[in-house]
Amino acid sequence: MKLPPVDYEAPRTVSHALELLAEHDDEASVLAGGQSLIPLLALRLARPAVLIDINGIDELTGVSAANGQVAIGATTREYIAEQSDTIADAVPLLAAALPLIGHEAIRSRGTIGGSLAHGDPAAELPAVARALDAEFVVRSQSGERVIPAAEWFEGYLTTSRRSDELLVEIRFPAAGRATGTSFQEVARRHGDFAIVGLAASLTLSDGAISDARLAFAGVSDVPVRAADAEHLLVGETPSTELFDEAARRATADLRPPADLHGSADYRKKVAATLVRRGLRAAADNADERQ
Ligand SMILES: Cc1cc2nc3c(=O)[nH]c(=O)nc-3n(C[C@H](O)[C@H](O)[C@H](O)COP(=O)(O)OP(=O)(O)OC[C@H]3O[C@@H](n4cnc5c(N)ncnc54)[C@H](O)[C@@H]3O)c2cc1C
């Protein structure tokens, strides 16, 4: 299907992009990699009057580490992030999730900021951001806000970004050597969106778990943290019995959606299996990294 007629702007600086966003407000859509937006336009599910293409803004791209955080510019391509040694070393959960996004051709255009601004609850990166308590830096002509991941995802494809704001950077905490991570998912075919996904992170201290993070993709209209299971894990020693009980607690209150890919009950069973697998893999990974 062809795109509907739409005006096109290609600012070269963030300040010009912010001017355009203020001028057009909710009549405008930001265009990053276009891997989600262009299909929505073609299907007439989005009807912006203006596209603001941010691909030519150099200051929005790059990966840097400072003060215990890794900052990723919004238009950094998923494929470039996948090749980053800084991300592999300091945000291994993100590094594990990136290759699971679609196919190489999609990741070579799709951006980190685009995926997180789109806020698809079945996508990998929102679950990673939620698990790690990433921070979202948005800018408008009235200034900058830093929004915690817990407040970023508001509903299906809906975030707390205002229409005059641009997502400029996402900050992830750097993992220490005692932290092990794993991203697990079940999809019908390689490259498909996950039916259910799980971001898992465990930090070990003298053999016991000192920090536990679990966030699901595909079980609700936003990525979901499993707080009960996380509380159970902290202070305990990794074991099969502990991970079985964590899986039970993590899924007890889940009310996943049902669709042609799987019933709610099937998704719940998959979620429990992913918790067991994810925790075992994260614990093993923590041992390897130390
Ligand atoms: C066939 C196919 C399979 C895919 N499979 C997967 C998958 O398995 N897992 C997965 O996670 N994703 C998948 N995707 C989506 C892919 O990851 C997209 O790249 C991503 O969701 C959107 O990133 P983008 O840069 O292309 O954003 P765009 O499509 O350009 O934009 C997406 C939305 O975010 C907004 N936006 C983008 N950047 C900003 C910004 N900086 N500030 C404010 N708003 C912004 C846009 O206005 C738009 O509403 C798939 C896509 C395709 C086509």
PDBQT file of the ligand as one rigid body, heavy atoms in Angstrom, charges set to zero:
ROOT
HETATM    1  C1  LIG A 301       8.971  -7.283   9.918  1.00  0.00    +0.000 C 
HETATM    2  C2  LIG A 301       9.288  -6.601  11.240  1.00  0.00    +0.000 A 
HETATM    3  C3  LIG A 301       9.592  -7.374  12.342  1.00  0.00    +0.000 A 
HETATM    4  C4  LIG A 301       9.896  -6.767  13.550  1.00  0.00    +0.000 A 
HETATM    5  N1  LIG A 301      10.180  -7.566  14.616  1.00  0.00    +0.000 NA
HETATM    6  C5  LIG A 301      10.447  -7.001  15.790  1.00  0.00    +0.000 A 
HETATM    7  C6  LIG A 301      10.740  -7.797  16.937  1.00  0.00    +0.000 A 
HETATM    8  O1  LIG A 301      10.788  -9.021  16.884  1.00  0.00    +0.000 OA
HETATM    9  N2  LIG A 301      10.972  -7.151  18.111  1.00  0.00    +0.000 N 
HETATM   10  C7  LIG A 301      10.935  -5.790  18.208  1.00  0.00    +0.000 A 
HETATM   11  O2  LIG A 301      11.156  -5.259  19.290  1.00  0.00    +0.000 OA
HETATM   12  N3  LIG A 301      10.685  -5.018  17.150  1.00  0.00    +0.000 NA
HETATM   13  C8  LIG A 301      10.434  -5.575  15.953  1.00  0.00    +0.000 A 
HETATM   14  N4  LIG A 301      10.176  -4.789  14.893  1.00  0.00    +0.000 N 
HETATM   15  C9  LIG A 301      10.141  -3.317  15.080  1.00  0.00    +0.000 C 
HETATM   16  C10 LIG A 301      11.537  -2.721  15.037  1.00  0.00    +0.000 C 
HETATM   17  O3  LIG A 301      12.280  -3.045  16.190  1.00  0.00    +0.000 OA
HETATM   18  C11 LIG A 301      11.458  -1.196  14.964  1.00  0.00    +0.000 C 
HETATM   19  O4  LIG A 301      12.703  -0.775  14.568  1.00  0.00    +0.000 OA
HETATM   20  C12 LIG A 301      11.132  -0.435  16.206  1.00  0.00    +0.000 C 
HETATM   21  O5  LIG A 301       9.986  -0.879  16.836  1.00  0.00    +0.000 OA
HETATM   22  C13 LIG A 301      10.870   1.044  15.862  1.00  0.00    +0.000 C 
HETATM   23  O6  LIG A 301      12.059   1.670  15.684  1.00  0.00    +0.000 OA
HETATM   24  P1  LIG A 301      12.220   2.689  14.483  1.00  0.00    +0.000 P 
HETATM   25  O7  LIG A 301      13.497   3.386  14.714  1.00  0.00    +0.000 OA
HETATM   26  O8  LIG A 301      12.030   1.994  13.200  1.00  0.00    +0.000 OA
HETATM   27  O9  LIG A 301      11.039   3.716  14.788  1.00  0.00    +0.000 OA
HETATM   28  P2  LIG A 301       9.938   4.363  13.849  1.00  0.00    +0.000 P 
HETATM   29  O10 LIG A 301       9.181   3.309  13.147  1.00  0.00    +0.000 OA
HETATM   30  O11 LIG A 301      10.544   5.434  13.018  1.00  0.00    +0.000 OA
HETATM   31  O12 LIG A 301       9.038   5.057  14.964  1.00  0.00    +0.000 OA
HETATM   32  C14 LIG A 301       8.256   4.286  15.856  1.00  0.00    +0.000 C 
HETATM   33  C15 LIG A 301       7.446   5.237  16.757  1.00  0.00    +0.000 C 
HETATM   34  O13 LIG A 301       8.296   5.911  17.667  1.00  0.00    +0.000 OA
HETATM   35  C16 LIG A 301       8.264   7.335  17.472  1.00  0.00    +0.000 C 
HETATM   36  N5  LIG A 301       9.642   7.793  17.617  1.00  0.00    +0.000 N 
HETATM   37  C17 LIG A 301      10.746   7.256  17.048  1.00  0.00    +0.000 A 
HETATM   38  N6  LIG A 301      11.856   7.850  17.500  1.00  0.00    +0.000 NA
HETATM   39  C18 LIG A 301      11.447   8.825  18.360  1.00  0.00    +0.000 A 
HETATM   40  C19 LIG A 301      12.139   9.799  19.151  1.00  0.00    +0.000 A 
HETATM   41  N7  LIG A 301      13.468   9.872  19.188  1.00  0.00    +0.000 N 
HETATM   42  N8  LIG A 301      11.397  10.643  19.923  1.00  0.00    +0.000 NA
HETATM   43  C20 LIG A 301      10.053  10.552  19.924  1.00  0.00    +0.000 A 
HETATM   44  N9  LIG A 301       9.346   9.657  19.212  1.00  0.00    +0.000 NA
HETATM   45  C21 LIG A 301      10.035   8.807  18.438  1.00  0.00    +0.000 A 
HETATM   46  C22 LIG A 301       7.705   7.531  16.060  1.00  0.00    +0.000 C 
HETATM   47  O14 LIG A 301       7.059   8.769  15.933  1.00  0.00    +0.000 OA
HETATM   48  C23 LIG A 301       6.731   6.357  15.978  1.00  0.00    +0.000 C 
HETATM   49  O15 LIG A 301       5.540   6.659  16.647  1.00  0.00    +0.000 OA
HETATM   50  C24 LIG A 301       9.890  -5.355  13.661  1.00  0.00    +0.000 A 
HETATM   51  C25 LIG A 301       9.614  -4.563  12.541  1.00  0.00    +0.000 A 
HETATM   52  C26 LIG A 301       9.313  -5.171  11.338  1.00  0.00    +0.000 A 
HETATM   53  C27 LIG A 301       9.015  -4.321  10.127  1.00  0.00    +0.000 C 
ENDROOT
TORSDOF 0
